[in-house]
Amino acid sequence: MSETQFEVTQSITRRLKAVMIAIAIFFVLGAVGIFFSSLGNFSGIQRIYSVNIVASHVSQAIEGLETSSQTITDMEGAKNLKDIQFAFSESQKLVKESIQSALKACDDHSKVKVILEKGLEAILLYEESANELFFTKRKDISGQTIVMNQYYMDSKEYLRKAQIALRQNIDDIFDRLYANRYWPLVVGFTLSAIFFLFVVTFGFSISNKIYHSVSNLTYAAQKVSEGDLTYQAPVQDSDELGELTNIFNKMVSSINSGRIELDSTIERIKRLQRITARFSEALTAEHVMEISLAEGLDAVNADSGVFAILNKDRDLIEIHRYAGIHHEVLKKRRSFPLAKLNPLSDVIRYHKPLYFENQDECFARYPHLRDEAQGNPFSAVAFLPLIVSSECIGAISINFNYSREFNQTDKEFLVSLSNQCAQALHRSQLYDETREAVAARDEFLSIASHELKTPLTPLKLQLQLLSRQIRKGNKEISYEKLLEIMQNFDKQLGRLSKLIEDLLDVSRITSGKLSLNLEKFNLADMINDVLTQYEHQMKKAVIKVIFISENNIVGFFDRVRLEQVLVNLLTNAVKYAPGKPISVVVEKKNDMALITVKDQGPGIAQENQERIFKRFERVKSSENIGGLGLGLYISSQIIQAHNGQIRIESELGKGSSFIIEIPLTLESKST
């Protein structure tokens, strides 16, 4: 399922934050609205407070004025005029201060202020006339008193008018306050109604979206719990819940993909089990390769494949089996060197698989394959090594006629398939080797039985003949006849001893108990001694031995074992090339000694040259030549114990040369 990138363009969180901010703003606006709507009331209250202050000062001024008037009245009977004048002055001072305070508290252009200013003028005139009265010292005070009382009445009248004006002002303010008493409530209710509508509308919108999104998720979860992993919940909005729904859909898709992959894995496991079951029935390598390609290609829906195996020398790759490819395509390249630049060579050398998802990737790394791919079109290809116990024995290529991706699961399955193929092929090879070994064992037992009977039969016949002559009382058996019989006994017993010793050597080599007794000697002297010991037998067989050697080839060797090797080579030369000369050449090359034994026999074919150094192997000859096939095997093991090697150079009809290379210095070693 292809996934589209989900982008959050809306946000429930941001919406809720916006609601919270809006609530805060509405609270602020409500407070501001109520404040401004109540501002007139606050101003009226403040005005009442100011008017009350002015009225208080006016009342104080009236009280002071009345006190001053009482002081003047008390002047007629007073004895001390100065005390009366001082009391009058203090009362007038209080009146003036009260009026001054009232004037400060009044507005600049108010009616009360004008009245108070006129009252202040009248008070000043009243005070002035009173002072004149005090200066006259009760002389002609009647006329002065009338004037003074007139000023007093004017001052008090003005102050009374001021009180009335203040009372009227307070009444006006109260009327206004009463008329506007509900305005803050109206403003607050209106703002609350607007806020309520906003919150309800916005909240309903958000809750509706949340409800639908949660309902969709709940229904989707129910469908998934019922096993429907293909259901996708609809995304309501590009917000957090939409993102959650999208993630839920991705999770379900991932689970569905995992289930599909699990089903695919189970199916592949079943295929591997079926392949394993078929491999258990396959005994030969050809049958294993046939099953590998047939089942392997079917398991991964591939179109063609190639099964390649390394040769015994591990330098050549041989294509043994193929499927889906025309034989003409592989006709010219059924085998190629391991060193050649090729994907099969690379996976064998580096023990790592190669995967190419299309032709361009493959040809970019191996351009020469473009020409070789003619007639065998492919797109994707996998090259898999066949590894057994950290050793690569071959490789498989699996080709697809379409481009494809190799995911981790595909790679793991292909590697598992190649490992099973490698193990099955290895088992089949072991089976073939075991079958060959059993056949060789049976042949060896047959040959050993025949070879052991060969010296025993004439011994038995000779003994029976001699016993019969003795029982008959035949006293005419000559000394020469007895000597001939004893020599024949010795020959057959020597042959029997040689066969038994060879078998013992094979047992020692197999059990790892073949030890070397090293000593320092001249190799040429040792070979010359052996040739001297067998000189009589060589002359009897009409064989000429040519010995060529350098003078001083001294090293550390096991003398007895090297003599055994040389005797084996000479014996084979006499056996397969009777009457023909043998040459033995000893030379020194750097720190190595080279011994070459060459005969003029029939030669050995190329395909048999490696086989003759194995146990119980003999070269088939037109002549009936006996032997256990152990001489060359024992010889090769002895030379290997000296850290050397033995090889053969031979052509049919041109004789054979056995070449031994051993180092001149060797530490003590057991094989």
C-alpha positions as CSV (number, residue, x, y, z in Angstrom):
1,M,0.0,0.0,0.0
2,S,1.5,3.3,-1.0
3,E,1.5,5.9,1.8
4,T,0.9,9.6,1.3
5,Q,2.5,12.2,3.5
6,F,0.0,13.6,6.0
7,E,0.4,17.4,6.7
8,V,-1.3,19.0,9.8
9,T,-2.8,22.3,8.6
10,Q,-5.2,22.7,11.5
11,S,-4.8,22.2,15.2
12,I,-7.3,21.4,17.9
13,T,-4.7,22.4,20.5
14,R,-4.3,25.8,18.8
15,R,-8.1,26.1,18.6
16,L,-8.4,25.4,22.3
17,K,-5.7,27.8,23.1
18,A,-7.5,30.4,20.9
19,V,-10.7,29.7,23.0
20,M,-8.8,30.3,26.2
21,I,-7.2,33.5,24.8
22,A,-10.7,34.6,23.7
23,I,-12.1,33.9,27.1
24,A,-9.4,36.0,28.7
25,I,-10.0,38.7,26.1
26,F,-13.7,38.6,26.8
27,F,-13.0,38.9,30.5
28,V,-10.8,41.9,29.9
29,L,-13.3,43.5,27.5
30,G,-16.1,42.8,30.0
31,A,-14.2,44.4,32.8
32,V,-13.3,47.4,30.6
33,G,-16.9,47.7,29.4
34,I,-18.3,47.5,32.9
35,F,-15.7,49.9,34.0
36,F,-16.5,52.5,31.3
37,S,-20.3,51.9,31.7
38,S,-19.9,52.5,35.5
39,L,-17.5,55.4,34.9
40,G,-20.4,57.9,35.0
41,N,-21.6,56.5,38.3
42,F,-18.1,56.6,39.7
43,S,-17.9,60.2,38.5
44,G,-21.2,61.0,40.1
45,I,-20.2,59.5,43.4
46,Q,-16.9,61.4,43.2
47,R,-18.9,64.5,42.5
48,I,-21.1,63.9,45.4
49,Y,-18.1,63.4,47.6
50,S,-16.6,66.7,46.3
51,V,-19.9,68.6,46.8
52,N,-20.2,67.2,50.4
53,I,-16.7,68.5,51.1
54,V,-17.7,71.9,49.8
55,A,-20.9,71.8,51.8
56,S,-19.0,70.8,54.9
57,H,-16.7,73.8,54.4
58,V,-19.7,76.1,53.8
59,S,-21.3,74.8,57.0
60,Q,-18.1,75.4,58.9
61,A,-18.0,79.0,57.4
62,I,-21.7,79.6,58.5
63,E,-20.9,78.3,62.0
64,G,-17.8,80.6,62.2
65,L,-19.8,83.5,60.9
66,E,-22.4,83.0,63.6
67,T,-19.7,82.8,66.2
68,S,-18.3,86.1,65.0
69,S,-21.7,87.7,65.2
70,Q,-22.1,86.4,68.7
71,T,-18.7,87.9,69.6
72,I,-19.9,91.3,68.4
73,T,-23.1,91.0,70.4
74,D,-21.0,90.2,73.5
75,M,-18.9,93.3,73.0
76,E,-21.4,95.7,74.7
77,G,-21.0,94.3,78.2
78,A,-17.4,93.1,77.9
79,K,-14.8,94.7,80.0
80,N,-11.8,93.5,78.0
81,L,-12.3,94.6,74.4
82,K,-9.0,93.0,73.3
83,D,-10.3,89.5,74.1
84,I,-13.4,90.2,72.2
85,Q,-11.4,91.4,69.2
86,F,-9.1,88.3,69.4
87,A,-12.1,85.9,69.5
88,F,-13.7,87.7,66.5
89,S,-10.5,87.6,64.5
90,E,-10.1,83.8,65.2
91,S,-13.7,83.2,64.1
92,Q,-13.2,85.2,61.0
93,K,-10.1,83.4,60.2
94,L,-11.9,80.1,60.4
95,V,-14.7,81.4,58.2
96,K,-12.2,82.6,55.6
97,E,-10.3,79.4,55.6
98,S,-13.5,77.4,55.2
99,I,-14.6,79.5,52.3
100,Q,-11.1,79.3,50.7
101,S,-11.2,75.5,51.1
102,A,-14.7,75.4,49.6
103,L,-13.6,77.5,46.7
104,K,-10.7,75.1,46.0
105,A,-13.0,72.2,46.0
106,C,-15.4,73.8,43.6
107,D,-15.3,73.6,39.9
108,D,-13.9,76.7,38.2
109,H,-17.1,77.9,36.5
110,S,-19.7,76.5,38.8
111,K,-22.6,78.5,40.3
112,V,-21.6,77.7,43.9
113,K,-18.1,79.1,43.3
114,V,-19.6,82.4,42.1
115,I,-21.9,82.6,45.2
116,L,-19.0,81.7,47.5
117,E,-16.9,84.4,46.0
118,K,-19.6,87.0,46.6
119,G,-20.1,85.6,50.1
120,L,-16.3,86.0,50.7
121,E,-16.5,89.6,49.6
122,A,-19.4,90.2,52.0
123,I,-17.5,88.5,54.8
124,L,-14.5,90.7,54.2
125,L,-16.7,93.8,54.3
126,Y,-18.3,92.4,57.5
127,E,-14.8,91.9,59.0
128,E,-13.7,95.4,57.9
129,S,-16.8,97.1,59.5
130,A,-16.2,95.1,62.7
131,N,-12.6,96.2,62.9
132,E,-13.7,99.9,62.5
133,L,-16.1,99.3,65.3
134,F,-13.3,98.0,67.5
135,F,-11.2,101.1,66.7
136,T,-14.0,103.5,67.7
137,K,-14.0,101.9,71.1
138,R,-17.8,102.0,71.5
139,K,-18.2,105.6,70.3
140,D,-21.1,106.1,68.0
141,I,-21.5,102.3,67.5
142,S,-25.2,102.4,66.6
143,G,-24.7,103.5,63.1
144,Q,-21.7,101.3,62.6
145,T,-23.5,98.3,64.0
146,I,-26.3,98.6,61.5
147,V,-23.8,98.6,58.6
148,M,-22.0,95.7,60.1
149,N,-25.1,93.6,60.6
150,Q,-26.1,94.3,57.0
151,Y,-22.8,92.8,55.9
152,Y,-23.3,89.9,58.2
153,M,-26.7,89.2,56.8
154,D,-25.4,89.5,53.2
155,S,-22.6,87.0,54.0
156,K,-24.9,84.6,55.7
157,E,-27.3,84.9,52.8
158,Y,-24.7,84.0,50.3
159,L,-23.6,81.1,52.3
160,R,-27.2,79.8,52.6
161,K,-27.6,80.2,48.8
162,A,-24.4,78.2,48.4
163,Q,-25.8,75.5,50.6
164,I,-29.0,75.4,48.6
165,A,-27.0,75.3,45.3
166,L,-24.9,72.4,46.7
167,R,-28.0,70.5,47.8
168,Q,-29.5,71.0,44.4
169,N,-26.3,69.8,42.8
170,I,-26.4,66.7,44.9
171,D,-30.0,66.0,44.0
172,D,-29.1,66.3,40.3
173,I,-26.3,63.9,40.6
174,F,-28.5,61.4,42.5
175,D,-31.1,61.7,39.7
176,R,-28.5,60.9,37.1
177,L,-27.1,58.0,39.1
178,Y,-30.5,56.6,39.5
179,A,-31.4,56.9,35.9
180,N,-28.1,55.0,34.8
181,R,-28.2,52.4,37.6
182,Y,-28.8,49.5,35.1
183,W,-26.3,50.4,32.5
184,P,-23.4,48.3,33.8
185,L,-25.7,45.3,34.2
186,V,-26.8,45.8,30.6
187,V,-23.3,46.0,29.3
188,G,-22.2,43.0,31.4
189,F,-25.2,40.9,30.3
190,T,-24.6,41.8,26.7
191,L,-20.9,40.8,26.8
192,S,-21.8,37.6,28.6
193,A,-24.4,36.7,26.0
194,I,-21.9,37.3,23.2
195,F,-19.2,35.3,25.0
196,F,-21.7,32.5,25.7
197,L,-22.7,32.3,22.0
198,F,-19.1,32.3,20.9
199,V,-18.0,29.5,23.4
200,V,-21.1,27.4,22.6
201,T,-20.6,27.7,18.8
202,F,-16.9,27.2,18.8
203,G,-17.0,24.4,21.4
204,F,-19.8,22.6,19.5
205,S,-17.8,22.8,16.4
206,I,-14.7,21.3,18.0
207,S,-16.6,18.7,20.0
208,N,-18.4,17.7,16.8
209,K,-15.1,17.1,15.0
210,I,-13.6,15.3,17.9
211,Y,-16.8,13.1,18.2
212,H,-16.7,12.1,14.5
213,S,-13.0,11.5,14.5
214,V,-13.2,9.4,17.7
215,S,-16.2,7.5,16.3
216,N,-14.3,6.8,13.1
217,L,-11.3,5.5,15.1
218,T,-13.5,3.4,17.4
219,Y,-15.3,1.8,14.4
220,A,-11.9,1.2,12.7
221,A,-10.5,-0.4,15.8
222,Q,-13.6,-2.6,16.0
223,K,-13.1,-3.7,12.3
224,V,-9.4,-4.4,13.0
225,S,-10.3,-6.4,16.1
226,E,-12.6,-8.5,13.9
227,G,-9.7,-9.3,11.6
228,D,-10.3,-6.8,8.8
229,L,-6.9,-5.3,8.3
230,T,-7.8,-3.6,5.0
231,Y,-10.2,-1.1,6.6
232,Q,-9.0,2.5,6.6
233,A,-10.6,5.0,8.9
234,P,-11.6,8.3,7.1
235,V,-9.7,11.3,8.1
236,Q,-12.1,14.1,9.2
237,D,-9.7,17.0,9.3
238,S,-6.1,18.0,9.0
239,D,-5.6,18.3,12.7
240,E,-4.1,16.2,15.5
241,L,-7.0,13.7,15.5
242,G,-6.6,13.5,11.7
243,E,-2.9,12.8,12.2
244,L,-3.8,10.2,14.8
245,T,-6.2,8.6,12.4
246,N,-3.6,8.6,9.7
247,I,-1.0,7.0,12.0
248,F,-3.6,4.4,13.0
249,N,-4.2,3.7,9.3
250,K,-0.5,3.3,8.8
251,M,-0.2,1.0,11.8
252,V,-3.0,-1.1,10.4
253,S,-1.4,-1.1,7.0
254,S,1.9,-2.1,8.6
255,I,0.2,-4.9,10.5
256,N,-1.5,-6.0,7.3
257,S,1.9,-5.9,5.5
258,G,3.4,-7.8,8.3
259,R,0.7,-10.4,8.1
260,I,1.2,-10.7,4.4
261,E,4.9,-11.0,4.9
262,L,4.4,-13.5,7.7
263,D,2.1,-15.6,5.4
264,S,4.8,-15.3,2.7
265,T,7.4,-16.4,5.2
266,I,5.3,-19.3,6.3
267,E,4.8,-20.3,2.7
268,R,8.5,-20.0,2.1
269,I,9.3,-22.1,5.1
270,K,6.9,-24.7,3.8
271,R,8.7,-24.6,0.5
272,L,12.0,-25.0,2.3
273,Q,10.6,-27.9,4.2
274,R,9.3,-29.5,0.9
275,I,12.7,-28.8,-0.7
276,T,14.4,-30.4,2.4
277,A,12.1,-33.4,2.1
278,R,13.0,-33.8,-1.6
279,F,16.7,-33.3,-0.8
280,S,16.5,-36.2,1.7
281,E,15.5,-38.4,-1.2
282,A,18.2,-37.2,-3.6
283,L,21.3,-39.3,-3.5
284,T,23.3,-38.0,-6.5
285,A,24.6,-34.5,-7.1
286,E,22.7,-34.3,-10.4
287,H,19.4,-35.1,-8.6
288,V,20.2,-32.4,-6.0
289,M,21.0,-29.8,-8.6
290,E,17.8,-30.7,-10.5
291,I,15.7,-30.3,-7.3
292,S,17.5,-27.0,-6.4
293,L,16.7,-25.3,-9.7
294,A,13.2,-26.7,-10.0
295,E,12.0,-25.9,-6.5
296,G,14.2,-22.8,-6.0
297,L,12.9,-21.1,-9.1
298,D,9.3,-21.9,-8.3
299,A,9.7,-20.7,-4.7
300,V,10.8,-17.2,-5.7
301,N,8.9,-17.0,-9.1
302,A,12.1,-16.8,-11.0
303,D,12.4,-17.6,-14.8
304,S,15.8,-19.2,-15.2
305,G,18.8,-20.3,-13.2
306,V,22.3,-21.8,-13.4
307,F,24.0,-24.2,-11.0
308,A,27.9,-24.0,-11.1
309,I,30.4,-26.0,-9.2
310,L,34.2,-25.6,-8.6
311,N,36.4,-28.4,-10.0
312,K,38.7,-30.4,-7.8
313,D,41.6,-28.1,-8.4
314,R,39.4,-25.1,-7.4
315,D,40.5,-23.1,-10.4
316,L,37.7,-23.7,-12.8
317,I,34.0,-23.0,-12.6
318,E,31.9,-25.6,-14.3
319,I,28.2,-25.1,-15.1
320,H,26.6,-28.5,-14.3
321,R,22.9,-27.6,-14.5
322,Y,20.6,-24.9,-15.9
323,A,16.9,-24.2,-16.3
324,G,15.0,-21.8,-18.4
325,I,18.1,-21.1,-20.6
326,H,18.6,-22.4,-24.1
327,H,21.6,-24.7,-24.3
328,E,23.1,-22.7,-27.2
329,V,23.5,-19.7,-24.9
330,L,25.8,-21.7,-22.5
331,K,27.4,-23.8,-25.2
332,K,30.5,-21.7,-25.4
333,R,30.8,-21.0,-21.6
334,R,30.0,-24.2,-19.8
335,S,33.2,-23.6,-17.9
336,F,35.5,-20.7,-17.2
337,P,38.5,-19.9,-14.9
338,L,37.8,-18.8,-11.3
339,A,40.0,-15.8,-11.8
340,K,37.8,-14.4,-14.6
341,L,35.8,-11.3,-13.9
342,N,32.3,-12.8,-13.4
343,P,29.6,-12.5,-10.8
344,L,29.7,-16.3,-10.2
345,S,33.5,-16.1,-9.7
346,D,33.1,-13.1,-7.3
347,V,30.5,-14.8,-5.0
348,I,32.7,-17.9,-4.9
349,R,35.9,-16.0,-4.1
350,Y,34.3,-13.6,-1.6
351,H,31.6,-15.9,-0.1
352,K,29.1,-13.1,-0.4
353,P,25.9,-13.0,-2.5
354,L,25.2,-10.4,-5.2
355,Y,21.9,-8.9,-6.0
356,F,21.0,-6.8,-9.1
357,E,17.5,-5.3,-9.3
358,N,17.8,-4.5,-13.0
359,Q,20.1,-5.1,-16.0
360,D,21.8,-1.7,-15.8
361,E,23.1,-2.4,-12.3
362,C,24.6,-5.7,-13.4
363,F,26.1,-4.4,-16.7
364,A,27.5,-1.4,-14.9
365,R,29.7,-3.7,-12.8
366,Y,30.2,-6.4,-15.4
367,P,30.1,-4.7,-18.8
368,H,31.2,-7.8,-20.7
369,L,28.0,-9.7,-19.7
370,R,26.0,-7.4,-22.1
371,D,27.2,-9.5,-25.0
372,E,26.9,-12.8,-23.2
373,A,23.4,-12.0,-22.2
374,Q,22.2,-12.1,-25.8
375,G,19.7,-14.8,-26.2
376,N,19.2,-15.0,-22.5
377,P,17.3,-11.8,-21.5
378,F,17.0,-11.1,-17.8
379,S,16.3,-8.1,-15.7
380,A,16.9,-8.8,-12.0
381,V,19.3,-11.5,-10.9
382,A,20.7,-13.0,-7.7
383,F,24.0,-14.8,-7.4
384,L,24.3,-17.0,-4.3
385,P,27.4,-18.9,-3.0
386,L,27.2,-22.5,-2.0
387,I,29.1,-22.6,1.3
388,V,29.8,-25.7,3.4
389,S,31.9,-25.3,6.6
390,S,33.3,-21.9,5.5
391,E,34.3,-23.4,2.1
392,C,32.6,-22.4,-1.1
393,I,32.0,-25.3,-3.4
394,G,30.0,-23.4,-6.1
395,A,27.3,-20.9,-6.8
396,I,23.7,-20.5,-8.1
397,S,22.3,-17.7,-10.3
398,I,18.6,-17.0,-10.2
399,N,17.3,-14.8,-13.0
400,F,14.1,-12.8,-13.3
401,N,12.7,-11.5,-16.5
402,Y,11.3,-8.4,-14.7
403,S,12.8,-5.7,-12.5
404,R,12.3,-6.4,-8.8
405,E,13.5,-5.3,-5.4
406,F,15.3,-7.7,-3.1
407,N,14.2,-6.9,0.4
408,Q,15.7,-8.3,3.5
409,T,13.2,-11.2,3.7
410,D,13.9,-12.1,0.0
411,K,17.7,-12.1,0.7
412,E,17.4,-14.2,3.8
413,F,15.2,-16.7,2.0
414,L,17.6,-16.9,-1.0
415,V,20.5,-17.4,1.4
416,S,18.6,-20.1,3.2
417,L,17.8,-21.8,-0.1
418,S,21.4,-21.7,-1.2
419,N,22.6,-23.1,2.2
420,Q,20.2,-26.0,1.9
421,C,21.3,-26.6,-1.7
422,A,25.0,-26.5,-0.5
423,Q,24.3,-28.9,2.3
424,A,22.4,-31.3,0.1
425,L,25.1,-31.1,-2.6
426,H,27.8,-31.7,0.0
427,R,25.8,-34.7,1.3
428,S,25.4,-36.1,-2.2
429,Q,29.2,-35.6,-2.8
430,L,29.9,-37.4,0.4
431,Y,27.6,-40.1,-0.6
432,D,29.4,-40.4,-4.0
433,E,32.7,-40.4,-2.2
434,T,31.5,-43.0,0.3
435,R,30.1,-45.1,-2.5
436,E,33.4,-44.9,-4.3
437,A,35.3,-45.6,-1.1
438,V,33.1,-48.7,-0.5
439,A,33.7,-49.8,-4.1
440,A,37.4,-49.2,-3.6
441,R,37.3,-51.1,-0.3
442,D,35.5,-54.0,-1.9
443,E,38.0,-54.0,-4.7
444,F,40.9,-53.7,-2.2
445,L,39.5,-56.6,-0.2
446,S,39.3,-58.6,-3.4
447,I,42.7,-57.6,-4.5
448,A,44.2,-58.1,-1.0
449,S,42.6,-61.5,-0.7
450,H,44.0,-62.4,-4.1
451,E,47.5,-60.9,-3.4
452,L,47.8,-62.5,0.0
453,K,46.8,-65.9,-1.5
454,T,49.3,-65.5,-4.3
455,P,52.4,-66.1,-2.2
456,L,50.6,-68.6,0.1
457,T,49.5,-70.9,-2.6
458,P,52.9,-71.8,-4.0
459,L,54.2,-72.0,-0.5
460,K,51.5,-74.5,0.4
461,L,52.1,-76.5,-2.8
462,Q,55.9,-76.6,-2.2
463,L,55.3,-77.7,1.4
464,Q,52.9,-80.4,0.3
465,L,55.3,-81.6,-2.4
466,L,58.2,-81.7,0.1
467,S,56.1,-83.5,2.7
468,R,54.9,-86.1,0.2
469,Q,58.6,-86.8,-0.8
470,I,59.6,-87.2,2.8
471,R,56.7,-89.5,3.6
472,K,57.6,-91.7,0.6
473,G,61.1,-91.9,2.0
474,N,62.6,-90.3,-1.1
475,K,66.2,-89.8,-0.2
476,E,67.2,-88.5,-3.7
477,I,66.2,-84.9,-3.1
478,S,69.2,-83.0,-4.1
479,Y,70.8,-80.1,-2.2
480,E,70.1,-77.8,-5.2
481,K,66.5,-78.8,-5.2
482,L,66.1,-78.0,-1.5
483,L,67.9,-74.7,-1.9
484,E,65.6,-73.8,-4.8
485,I,62.6,-74.6,-2.6
486,M,64.0,-72.6,0.3
487,Q,64.7,-69.6,-2.0
488,N,61.2,-69.8,-3.3
489,F,59.9,-69.9,0.3
490,D,62.0,-66.8,1.1
491,K,60.7,-65.0,-1.9
492,Q,57.1,-65.7,-1.2
493,L,57.5,-64.9,2.5
494,G,59.2,-61.6,1.5
495,R,56.4,-60.8,-0.8
496,L,53.9,-61.6,1.9
497,S,55.9,-59.5,4.4
498,K,55.9,-56.6,2.0
499,L,52.1,-56.8,1.6
500,I,51.6,-56.9,5.4
501,E,54.0,-54.0,6.0
502,D,52.1,-51.9,3.4
503,L,48.9,-52.5,5.2
504,L,50.5,-51.6,8.5
505,D,51.8,-48.4,7.0
506,V,48.4,-47.5,5.8
507,S,47.0,-48.1,9.3
508,R,49.8,-45.9,10.8
509,I,49.1,-43.1,8.3
510,T,45.3,-43.3,8.9
511,S,45.7,-43.2,12.7
512,G,48.4,-40.4,12.6
513,K,51.2,-42.6,14.0
514,L,53.6,-42.5,11.1
515,S,56.7,-41.0,12.7
516,L,60.0,-39.9,11.2
517,N,63.4,-40.7,12.6
518,L,65.5,-37.9,11.2
519,E,69.3,-38.1,10.6
520,K,71.8,-36.2,8.6
521,F,73.2,-37.9,5.6
522,N,74.1,-37.5,1.9
523,L,71.0,-38.3,-0.2
524,A,73.1,-39.5,-3.2
525,D,74.9,-42.0,-1.0
526,M,71.6,-43.4,0.3
527,I,70.2,-43.8,-3.3
528,N,73.4,-45.4,-4.4
529,D,73.2,-47.9,-1.5
530,V,69.6,-48.9,-2.5
531,L,70.6,-49.3,-6.2
532,T,73.5,-51.5,-5.1
533,Q,71.2,-53.7,-2.9
534,Y,68.8,-54.2,-5.8
535,E,71.5,-54.5,-8.5
536,H,71.2,-58.3,-8.8
537,Q,67.4,-58.1,-9.2
538,M,67.7,-55.4,-11.8
539,K,70.2,-57.5,-13.8
540,K,68.0,-60.5,-13.5
541,A,65.1,-58.5,-14.9
542,V,67.4,-57.2,-17.7
543,I,66.9,-53.6,-16.6
544,K,69.6,-51.0,-16.8
545,V,69.6,-48.3,-14.2
546,I,71.2,-44.9,-15.0
547,F,72.1,-43.0,-11.9
548,I,73.0,-39.3,-12.1
549,S,73.7,-37.3,-9.0
550,E,75.5,-34.2,-7.7
551,N,78.2,-34.9,-5.2
552,N,77.1,-33.2,-2.0
553,I,73.3,-33.2,-1.2
554,V,73.2,-33.4,2.6
555,G,70.1,-32.9,4.6
556,F,68.0,-34.2,7.5
557,F,65.8,-37.1,6.4
558,D,64.3,-40.4,7.6
559,R,66.6,-42.8,5.8
560,V,64.5,-45.9,6.1
561,R,61.3,-44.2,4.8
562,L,63.1,-42.5,1.9
563,E,64.5,-45.9,1.0
564,Q,61.0,-47.3,1.1
565,V,59.8,-44.6,-1.3
566,L,62.7,-45.2,-3.7
567,V,62.1,-49.0,-3.6
568,N,58.4,-48.5,-4.4
569,L,59.2,-46.3,-7.4
570,L,61.8,-48.7,-8.7
571,T,59.4,-51.7,-8.1
572,N,56.7,-49.9,-10.1
573,A,59.1,-49.2,-12.9
574,V,60.2,-52.8,-13.1
575,K,56.6,-54.0,-12.9
576,Y,55.2,-51.7,-15.7
577,A,58.3,-51.3,-17.9
578,P,60.1,-54.7,-17.8
579,G,63.4,-54.8,-19.7
580,K,63.5,-51.1,-20.3
581,P,66.0,-48.7,-18.8
582,I,65.3,-46.6,-15.7
583,S,67.0,-43.3,-14.9
584,V,67.4,-41.9,-11.4
585,V,68.6,-38.2,-11.2
586,V,69.3,-36.4,-7.9
587,E,70.0,-32.7,-7.9
588,K,69.9,-29.7,-5.6
589,K,67.8,-26.6,-6.2
590,N,68.1,-23.8,-3.7
591,D,67.2,-25.5,-0.3
592,M,65.4,-28.4,-2.0
593,A,66.5,-31.8,-3.1
594,L,65.0,-33.1,-6.4
595,I,64.8,-36.9,-7.0
596,T,63.5,-38.0,-10.5
597,V,62.8,-41.6,-11.3
598,K,61.9,-42.0,-15.0
599,D,60.9,-45.2,-16.8
600,Q,60.1,-46.1,-20.4
601,G,56.8,-47.7,-19.6
602,P,53.3,-47.2,-21.3
603,G,52.7,-43.9,-19.5
604,I,49.7,-42.7,-17.5
605,A,46.7,-40.8,-18.8
606,Q,46.2,-37.3,-17.5
607,E,42.9,-38.1,-15.8
608,N,44.6,-40.9,-13.8
609,Q,47.7,-39.0,-12.7
610,E,46.1,-37.6,-9.5
611,R,44.2,-40.7,-8.7
612,I,47.2,-43.1,-8.5
613,F,48.4,-41.4,-5.3
614,K,45.2,-42.4,-3.5
615,R,44.7,-45.5,-1.4
616,F,43.9,-48.8,-3.2
617,E,44.1,-47.1,-6.6
618,R,45.9,-48.7,-9.5
619,V,46.2,-47.9,-13.2
620,K,44.4,-50.4,-15.3
621,S,46.7,-52.2,-17.7
622,S,46.3,-54.6,-20.6
623,E,48.6,-56.9,-18.7
624,N,47.5,-58.6,-15.5
625,I,49.7,-56.8,-13.0
626,G,49.1,-57.5,-9.3
627,G,49.3,-55.2,-6.4
628,L,47.3,-53.5,-3.6
629,G,47.6,-50.0,-5.0
630,L,49.2,-48.7,-1.8
631,G,52.8,-48.1,-2.8
632,L,52.4,-44.6,-4.3
633,Y,49.9,-43.6,-1.6
634,I,52.4,-44.6,1.2
635,S,55.2,-42.9,-0.8
636,S,53.2,-39.6,-1.1
637,Q,52.4,-39.6,2.6
638,I,56.1,-40.1,3.6
639,I,57.1,-37.3,1.3
640,Q,54.4,-35.0,2.7
641,A,55.7,-35.9,6.2
642,H,59.0,-34.4,5.1
643,N,57.2,-31.2,4.0
644,G,57.8,-32.1,0.4
645,Q,55.7,-33.2,-2.5
646,I,55.7,-35.9,-5.2
647,R,54.2,-35.5,-8.6
648,I,54.2,-37.2,-12.0
649,E,54.9,-36.1,-15.5
650,S,53.7,-38.6,-18.1
651,E,52.2,-39.1,-21.5
652,L,50.7,-42.2,-22.9
653,G,53.3,-44.2,-24.8
654,K,56.2,-42.0,-23.6
655,G,56.9,-43.3,-20.1
656,S,56.5,-41.7,-16.7
657,S,58.7,-39.5,-14.5
658,F,58.1,-39.4,-10.7
659,I,59.6,-36.2,-9.3
660,I,60.2,-35.8,-5.5
661,E,60.9,-32.4,-3.9
662,I,61.9,-32.3,-0.3
663,P,63.6,-29.6,1.8
664,L,67.1,-30.3,3.0
665,T,66.3,-29.2,6.6
666,L,63.3,-30.5,8.5
667,E,62.3,-30.5,12.2
668,S,61.1,-33.7,13.7
669,K,57.4,-34.4,12.7
670,S,54.9,-37.1,13.0
671,T,52.1,-37.7,10.6
